[in-house]
């Protein structure tokens, strides 16, 4: 019972392959449970060997939270652990660091020790925190036997298993053989001495076996020479992934992708062309994160993952509030493992917002938690999801009440509609409460996608509609002649190759209206100052009818390369010249002047929150002040490129007045030689504001929010 409890404290699964070498990852728990418990009885019971540890050695890992208040105590216990193992007849070979999952805010680093036994007659593996004096432990050491020296198994013989907190290294089956007839709680498996070459000497430094041995690499344990019975292949090169067909594959991929989004290493959208291998990439992330793979993703799976991920990210604040309310106490939610939290979010989203059978949502997420984490995590998921079902059926979800002053109401609505509080309060101020509610509902709805036909390649909208009908993709005609709107079936359009053929491009109508404000005419010279990824640039080139030139400038070289690749697909690259530079420096160094200058300035993106689900959580109120300062600097620089009588067009994809009308007002005050010109006549009248600017509203026009203004430079 003591051994089993110790294994639970250590976060270990009390299970080893019966034909496995003795390699145990003895890892600490969380809080005050670091390196606690007695591993020797558990190890002996599971391996069934004699009283000695094998010459194959021991590997153990202990988590060290760098920002936890127990960091000093954890370091001290790690040192005690290494001392105890060294006095047990083993010596420290290498200390390595590797990152692992987080269970609390702040990075967690693992210190992994590889202990190489100097003889096959090593004594028991004592608890690192044992209170027995080291001298008494030395007295119990049997003398080393000659000819039985060994070394550690190659790292390729270990397979990584993620179980809760620690990263466990267990020996692969077949790496060593269990002695027949061995039994008993205090006995450890013998290792076949012929399977491993000998290493003489106790306490000697680890050296290369010979000149032909590969040099050591920093951060990894050197692979020693082994007999033909043991493979010397290195981990990661010939590793056969463990495939788990019991787990819901699209939910596993969605959970891992949500983890990556939380860390800022992934985007929400999974819509990729087949050639990009998005399914294979996602499965590799799943294997590295969860320790197993599921079956590959097909088109339907990718759509499901996209819907689940985007919806879960949109409704994150709402879901977290309910999860915290249904937990036994707030501490349980605050200290919840990231992967467990993502699984709960997926389950809550499927039950509350998707038309998914409740039994499937509960059972599949419970199974995922049990396999990816541990049985206890699955039990917690099961309890919370079933409690949610009871509250939903009784129509008594614990949601906040909309009452009190504007600040209290904004706080409640920010939870109900899952938006940052500062956004809700700002929209109350500029739009009013009713319009703000409509906007938040729009942002949480499934977005439309618009595609623009490439008229420069000779295609018409009728040609595009015929292809969509052949693909059985539902569409709507736009008020703009070059555009078609799609709500579902975008994945089909991408994988059918319509973009690669150069027939069309993905672009919202609000961006197309900005090009209409620019009004490119054949023979003009135009510079797009923040061109990447190039949607407006390509549309302007198509409007030039083969006459004229466009310069595409951007500070991001990678995004600029994507622009030029898209231009080649559309056969428009001969009319585009790319410039990799900072606009503020380029404007000071060049003497070139242009007929028209388009500045599609960096902005908060508050007009495209329906398509970019994670953007609302990546923006802070303080960002607005930084963005407005940057927009002023870019406007001043862009104005230097406009020739006398030329036109400067300023545009954003924001609906915030501070980034739009206020920037034009302050710019005209600084540059009296620029005069605002009304956009009336260039775009439909419904998009023209009282000041003569272009403005699209998601709630009024059912397209993304955008803004544009024309400024004419005087001839003087």
N, C-alpha and C positions, 0 to 999 in steps of 0.2 A: 504493500500500500504506500509505503514511503517513496519507493522508486517511482510509482505511477504518479503520485502527487508532485514529485520533483520534476518529472517530465512535463506535467501540465504547467507548472510555474515557469519552466524554461521555454514554454511555447513550442515544445516538440511533439510530433506525432509518434506515439510509441509503436513504431512499426519499422522494421528493417527487412530487406530481402534475406531470406534464409541462406542463400549462397552469396553472401556479400562480405567483403573485407570490412574490418572494424574501423570505420571512419565516422565520427560523430560530430555534428555541429552543436556544441554545447553553447547555447546563447542565452543571454539574460532576458528577462521580461521587461516590464516598464516600471517606472517609479522606483520604489525601494526594493524591487525584486531582482535586481541585477545579480547574475551569477549565483542564484540561490537554488538549492536542491541537491540531492545526492544522485550523481549519474552512474556510479559504479554498479549498483544492483540492477538498475534498468538495463544498462548495457550488457551485463552478464546474462540477464534473463532473456533478452532478445537474441543474443548471439549463441548462447548455450555453450561457450567454450570453457577452457581451463582457467586457472587462477591468474594467468599472466596475460598481459596485453600483447598483441602481435607485433612483429617487427615492421608491419606495414605502416605503423604510425597513426597519429590522431590529428584530425583537423577540427578546430572549433572557432566559432565567430561570435563576437559579442557586440551589440549595438551601443553606440556612444553618442547620445544627443549633445551636439555641440553647444546648444543654447539652453539646456535643461539645468535646473539648480542642482541636480545630482551628478553633474558631469565629473566633478572632482572625485566623488565617491566611486563612480564607475571606473575611472582611470585607476584608482588605487586597487580596486578589486581585480581589474585585468592584470595588474602587475602581480598580485597575489596568486592569480590563477597560473600565470606563466612560471612563477617560482615553484608552486606546488608540482607542476608537471615536470619541471626540470629535475627537482629532487626525486621524482618518481622514476628516474632512470631515462629520461628523455631530454632532448636539447632543442632549443628554439632555432628553427631553420630560417624563417622569414616572417616579416610582418608586412602586411599589405593593406591598403585602404580601398574600399569600393562603396559606391553609393547604393542605397536601397530605398524602399518606399517609406513615406513619412506617416507616422501615426499621430503626430502633434504638429502644430505650426512650427516651422523652423527646420533646417536641414538635419538629417540623421546620417551619421557615417558609421560604417561597420569597420572594426579592426579585426582582421582575419589572421589568425595564427596557424601556421603549419608546424606541428610538432613531430619531429622525426625520432622514433625510438632507437636507442643505441644498442639494444639487444632484444632478443625475443623473450627474455625472462623479466620483462618490465612488470612491476607490481600493479596493483589495482589503480584505476583512475579515481583519485580522491576528489572530494568536493573542493573547489577552489577556496571556499570560505570555511573549510574545516578548521576547528579550533585546536586540533592536535598539533603539538609542536613539530617543527620541521625535523628536529633531531630524532624524535620518535618515529617519524615516517621513514627517515633514512635507515633506521635500524631494521625496519621490516623489508628492506630491499634485498631480494636474493642476488647472489653474485651473477654477473653476466656469463652466459655459456658461450664457449668458443664455437665458431662456425655457424652461428645462428643470427649473425648480424643482418640487418635489413635496412631498407630505406622506404620512404613514402611512396605510395602509389602515384603514378602519373596523374596529373589533373584531368586528363581525358577519361580516366576511369571513374570520375565522379560525375554525377548528374545533379544539377541545381534544382531544388524544390522550394517554392515559396510557400511557407506555411505560417500565416499570421505575420508576426514581426520579423523573425530572423530569416536569413538566407541559409538554408541547410544544405550541406554537402554530404550526400550519402553515397557509398560506394556502389558502382554499377554491378548488377548481378553477373556472376561469373568471374569477377575480378579476383576472388579468392574462394577457397573451398572450406566449408564447415566440417569439422572433424566428426566422424560418425560415432554415435554413442555418447557424445558429450551432452551433459545436461547440468542443471543446477542454476540457482539464482546468482551465485557468486562466481560463475565461470565464463570465460571469454573464449571465443573461437580461436583455434590454432590456424596459422597460415602456412601453407606449403612452402618450406624454405627454398625448394628448387625453383619456384616461380619467380624469385627475386634475387638478383646478384647480391653478394655480401658486401658489407661496408665495415671495415675493421676500425677499432678505436672508439673510445667514448669521449665525447666532448670536443672532438676535432672539428675544425672549420669545414664548412661545406665547400668542396672544390669540384672543378670540372673533371669528368672521367678521362678526358684525353684531348689531344689537339683537334680531333674530329668532332668533338661535342659542340653543339650550337652555343653561341654566346648567350649570357643571361640578358633578359630584358627587364627593364625597370617595371615594377608593379605586378610581375607574374612569377610564379614558382617555376624554376627550371625543371624540365622533364628529364628524369634520369634514364640511363640505359636500362632496358628491361629485356627479359628473355622473350622468345617468340610467343610464349603463352599469354603475355600481356601486351595489348596494343599500345603503341607509343604515339598514336595520332593525337593531335592537340585538340582541345575542346573548341567547338565552334566551326571546325572545318569539315568534319565528317559526321557531325551530330545528327542523329535521326530524331526529328521532333516527335514528342508524345502527342498523339491526336486523341482528343476527347470528343466523342460523338454524342454524349449524353447532355452536354451543356448547350443551351440555345446560342448558336454561333453569332447571330447578329446582335444579341444582347451582350455577349462577351466583347465583341468588337466595339460596340457603343460605349461600354463601361471603360474600356481602355482609352478610347478616343476622348471621352470626357475627362479622364485623368490628365491626358496630354494637353487638353485645352486649359485646364486649371493651371498648369505650369507654363502656359504660354508657348507651347511647342507644337501646336496644331491649330487648324482652322475648323470651323463647324462644317462647312460644305464638303461633301464627299463626291460631288458630281465631277467625274473625271472621264476622259476618253479611255477606251479599252486599251489603247497602246500604252497608257501610263502605268498599267498594272496596279491600280489602286487596291484591288482585292488582295493581291499578294503582299503588298506593303502593310496593309492593316493586319494580316495574319502574322507577319513577322513581329509587329509590335505586341500583339496578343501573346505570342510565345515568349518573348523576352520579359513581359510584365507578369503574366500569370503562371508561366512555367509549363504551359501546354498549348496545343493548337486545336482549333476546331476545323470543320470542313470549310472549303473555300467559299467565298462570297460570289453569288451570281448577281444579275442585274436587280432582281427583286430584293435581294438581301441588302444591296447597296442603298436602294431607295428606303428600305426600312431603317437602316442605320442612320441615314440622313435625317429622316423624320424624327426619330427618337432623340438623336443628339441635338438637333436644332430646337426641338420643342423643350427638351429638358433644360437647355441653356437659357432659353427665353423665360421659362417659368421657374428659374432657380430660386429666386427670393420667395415666391409663393410656396414652392415645394419644401424649402428648408424651414419655413415657418411652421408648416404642418408637421414635418418630421420632428422638429424640436418639441412641438406641443404634445406629440404622442409618445415621446420618450418618457421614461420614468422620472428623469430629472435632467435639467439643462446640461449638467456635466457630461452625461452620456453622449449628447449630441456634440458638444464642443470637443471631446476627446475621441470622437469616432474616427476610425481609419478611413483614409480617403477613398479606397476602393469600395468599402462597405457603404459609405455615403453615396457614391455614384450608383450603386446597385439599388439602394432605397429610392433615390431620385427617379431612376428609370421605372421602378415599380409604381411609385406614386403618379408619375406622368401617364403611364399606360392606363391606370385605373381611373384617373380623374379627367384626362384630356383626350385619350384615344379610344377608339371603338374596339378594344381588345377584351376577349372573354376574361372575366376576373380570375377564374381558376388557372388560366394559362399565365396571367401576369404574376400571380402569387407563386405557383409551383416552379415556373422557370427561373424566377429571380431567387427563390430559396435555393434551388439546386445550384445556381451559379455561385451564390455566396458560400455554400458548403464546399464546393470543389475548389474554388479559387482562394478561399480563406480557410475555413475550418467549420466543423459542424455547429459549434456554438454561434457563429455568425449567421448561419442559415436559420437557426432557431430564432434569433433576434429579428431577422427580416420577416420570418413567418408571423411572429407575434405582432409586429408593427403594421404589416400590410393587412392582416385580418382585423385588427382594431380599426384601421382606416375604412375597411369595407363596412363594418357595422355602423360607423358614424355616417358614411355616405348614404347607406340605406335609410338611416333615420333622419337624413337631411340636417345633421347637426355638426358640421365641420367647425372646428374652433377657429374661426376667422375674426379679425379685428372689426370693431364697429366704427362706422364712419360718423364721427361726432366730434364736437369741440371746435376750436378755431381752425383757421386755414392750415396751420402747421400740423396739427393733430390729424386733420382730414387727409392731408398730403401723405403723412406717414402711413395711415391705414390704407389708402389707395395704392401706395407704392408696394405694399405687400399683396393686396388683392390682384393687382394688374402686373406685378413683378417688374418694377422699374426702380431705378435709384431715386431716393427721396429728392435730391437736388433737381433732377429733371422734372419731376412732378410739380414741385413748387415753382420752377421757372416757367413751365407751361401754364400754370394757373395765372401767373403774372402777365404773360404776353398774349395768351390765347383765350383765357377764361376756362372755367371749370368744365363746362359742357364740351368744348372743343378739345380740351386736354384728354377727357375720357375717350372721345372718339379716336384720337390719335393713338392712345395706348392700346385700344382694341385693334386698330390697324396694325400696329407693330407686332402684336401677338398672333396675328392671323397668318395663314400660309401665303407666301408671296406669289405674285405673278412674275413670270419671266417674259421679257420681250426679246425678239430676235429681229435684226435688221438685214434685209436682203442687200446683197452686194451688187449694186447697179453698175459698178465699174467693170465687172466681168460679164456684163450683158444679161444678167438675170433680172427678172421682174418679180413682183410680189405674187403674181399668178403662178409662176414657176415654183416658188417656195410653197405656196398653198397646196399645189399638186403633190409635192413630195411629202408634206405633212399628212395629207389624206392617205397616201399610199402607206405611210408608217402608222396610220390609225392614231394620230396625235390630235387631240382636240385643240382648237385655236379660236381666237377672236381677232377680227380685223381692227386695226388701230385707226385713229383719226389721221395719223401721219401715213403717207403713201408707202413708205419703205418699211413699215413695222408690222409685226404680227405678235399677238399676245398669247402666251401659253401658261396655264396653271399647272397641269400635270403632263408628264411625258418628256421633260427636258433631258433626262438620261437617255431616252431613245434617240432624241435628236443628236446628241453628242456622239453616241456610239454608232449611229448610222453614217457618220463621216461628213455631215453637211458643212461643218466648220472647216474640216481639212480640204474639202473640195473648193472652198472659197465662195460657196453660195451665200452664206450668211454669217453674221457675227452676233454674239450675245451683247445686247445693249439696251438700256432702259430708254423709254421715250423721253424722260426728263433730260437725259444727256443729249438726245437727238435734238431737242428744242434749243439747247445751248448752241449747237452748231447752226441752227437756223438763225439765232441771234448774231452769230459771227457773219453769216451770209457770204461764204467763200465764192468768189467770182473767178472765172478762167483768166489766167495771166497774172494773178496776184501773188505776192510773196507774203507768206504767213509763218509765224513762229508760235509753236505751242510750248509755253514756258515750263509747264509741269506735265509732260506729255504721257508718261507711262501710267497705265498699261497700254494706252493707245487707241481706245475706242473712238474718242472725238477726233483724233488725228486721222484715222483711216476714213471716217465719215467725211471729213473736210476734203481729203484727197479725192474721194469719189465725186464730190460736188465740183471739183475743178475741171472735170471733163478732159483730163489729159493735158491741160495747159496751166502752167504755174508751178510753184515749188513750195514745199512745206519743210520747215526745220523743226525737228522734235528734240527738245532739250529736257533732260532730267538728271537729277543728282544720283539716282540709283542705276548703276550700270547693269545689274541683272534684269531689272524691269524694263530697261531700255532695250536690252537684247530680245526680250519677249515681244516687244513692240515690233522690232524689225522682222522677227520670224513671222508674226502675223501679217505684216505687210507683204512678205514674199508669198504667203498663201493666197493673198488677194491680188497678186500681181501689181502691187502699188509701190514696191520698194524703190523703183527708179525715180520716183517723185518725192521721196523723203530722204532727208539728210539728218542723221542722228548726231546729237551733241551731248557728250557726257560732261556736265559741269554744274556748278552751283550758280543759279541765276544771279545772285547778288555779286559774285565775282565776275561772271561772264559779261554782265551789263557794263561793268567798269572797264573791262579790258578790250571789248570789241568796239568797232566803229560802225558796224552794220546797222542799218535801219530797215524797217519792214512796213509793208502796207497795213497789216493787221497783226496785233499781238493778243493771243489768248492766254490768260492766266487763270487756269483752273486750280485755285489755291488749295493747299492743305486745310482741312476744316475738321470740325467735330463729327461730321457725318450723321447728324441728328435727323436728316431726311431719309436715310436709307436703313433705319433700324429693323425694318421688317425683313430685309434680305440679309443683313449682317447681325445674326442673333447675339453674338458675343460682344458686339461693340458697346452696348449699353453698360456692360460691366467693366469695360476697359477705359471708359471716359470718366474723368473726375471734374468737379466744378473748377478746380484750379487750372485745368487744361485750357479753358476758354481764354483766360488772360494771356497765356503763352501763345495760343494760336492767333489771337487778334494782333499781337505784336509782330508775329511772323508774317501775317497777311499784309500788314502795313509795309514791312520791309520789302516784301516781294512786289507789292504794287509800285513802290517807288522805283525799284530796279526795272520792272517791266516797262514803266513809262519812258525810260531812257532809250528803249529800242524802237519806239514809235516814231516814224518819220512825220514831218509837219503835214497836217491834213489827214494823217492816218488815224486808225481806230484802235483803242484798247478795250478789250472785253474781259471783265472780271466775273468769275462764276464760282459757285460752291455747290456742294450737295447737302447743305444745311438749311434749316428753317429758322435759325436763331437770328433775330435782328442785329445782334451785336456783331455777327460775322458777315452780315449782308449790307443792309442799308446804312448802318452806322459807319462801316468801313468806306463806303463811297463818299459819305458826307465829309469825313475827316480827310480823305484823299483830295477832294476838290478844294478844301481849305488850304492844303499844303501846295497844291499844283493848280493855280488859277488858269493855266493855259489849257486845261482839259475841261470840256463841257459835257455833262451828261446828255445823251441822246435817247429819245424814247424808242422802245423796241416795237412799238405799234406798227403793224404792216409786215413785220418779219415772222411773227408767231400769231396764233389765234388770240382774239381779244380777251378770252376768258383767263388767259395767263398773264395779262398785262396789269400791273398795279397802278395805283393812282399817281405814283411818281414816275411812271414810264419804265419800270424795271420788269424783268421776267421773274415770275415766282410760281412754282407749282406746289400744290398742297396734297399730301396723301389722302386726307379726308374729303377734299373737294373734287379732286381730279382722278383719284384712284391710281396714281403713279407716284414714284419716289419724289420726295421734296427736293427742290433745287432753286437756285437763284442765279441771275445774270444781269449785267448792266453794260451798256455801250457808252464809251467815253471818247469823244472826238478831240484830237489835238489841234489847236489853232495853227494857222499858217505862219504866224509871226515867230 
